[in-house]
Amino acid sequence: MVNYIIRRLGWVVVTLLGIVLINFFVMHMLPINYAKVIAGTHASAVTLKEIAANYGLDKPLWYQLLLYLRQLTGLNLGYSYQLHLPVTAMLATALPKTLYLAVVAVIFELIIGIPLGIWTSRHAGGLMDSIVIAASLVGVSLPTFAVGSLLLYIFAFRLDWLPLGGYAPFPHIGFVVLPALSYAITGAAYYTRLLRTSMLEVGDADYVRTAWAKGLSGNRVVMRHVFRNALVPIVTFFGLDFGGLLGGLLVTEAIFDWPGIGAMTYHAIPVVDVPTILGVVLFASFAIVMMNLIVDVFYAVLDPRITYS
């Protein structure tokens, strides 16, 4: 297991390096004068020249890449073109807020999706099963901005139960409910459909039939023999889901004025703030690949038959 983790960490470095190279070249192939982005459209030629020299923008592209890679070895993601602040510090400030939102959103997803997935698998083919599956299909198809706007209109504007937006740390949970729920509705639909399908497949296994033949109670068969062995695809999706959440919920954070990593990206894209965009992409990629590694290790906990060498 230890050797496997070390090898995977090595591939994490290779993967992140590839992501850095692709995104760096894509951003610098755009026909944009980044010195003008930093200084403004009305800056003089002398000012643009000074800024290009200060940021290394007057150097060849290969030199700029080497300089950027050297900075990354010291966890230096550069300075924001827009705010003139270290991107690393900006991420450190935004990450706890995004993590808070991500944890609450995942809790909502699991509270809604897991019980519905278990219930529909036990009542497959019935009327309520069909209604839940149809509702989950609608939930998967709904865009986040539409769900968020609808929740804002109903619960914040019309009913005035929750704030219209903004951020407040725990335990002021009123601010986090709507943004977390706007994402969780779609995510819960995925968990419901995925768990239902997985449990129906596991339910046809020989060891499950044997458990029923032994006269075990329905709840024991479902929870101990079916549910646990149906969790592998759920854990896989959870890893991708939570890793993506850590990268920031761009639309959700923008709608609810939530000052997380997604909001950083939302404000960086229109002004082509390259260091901020590259920093967010790199962090989001790191979160996803690390969550995948954690999920692979957790497989062995769920199923002792799975081994890594």
Secondary structure as GFF3:
##gff-version 3
##sequence-region A 1 309
A	DSSP	alpha_helix	2	29	.	.	.	ID=ss1
A	DSSP	alpha_helix	34	39	.	.	.	ID=ss2
A	DSSP	alpha_helix	45	54	.	.	.	ID=ss3
A	DSSP	alpha_helix	61	73	.	.	.	ID=ss4
A	DSSP	alpha_helix	87	122	.	.	.	ID=ss5
A	DSSP	alpha_helix	127	141	.	.	.	ID=ss6
A	DSSP	alpha_helix	144	151	.	.	.	ID=ss7
A	DSSP	pi_helix	152	158	.	.	.	ID=ss8
A	DSSP	alpha_helix	174	202	.	.	.	ID=ss9
A	DSSP	alpha_helix	206	213	.	.	.	ID=ss10
A	DSSP	alpha_helix	218	220	.	.	.	ID=ss11
A	DSSP	pi_helix	221	227	.	.	.	ID=ss12
A	DSSP	three_ten_helix	228	230	.	.	.	ID=ss13
A	DSSP	alpha_helix	231	246	.	.	.	ID=ss14
A	DSSP	alpha_helix	250	255	.	.	.	ID=ss15
A	DSSP	alpha_helix	261	268	.	.	.	ID=ss16
A	DSSP	alpha_helix	274	302	.	.	.	ID=ss17
###
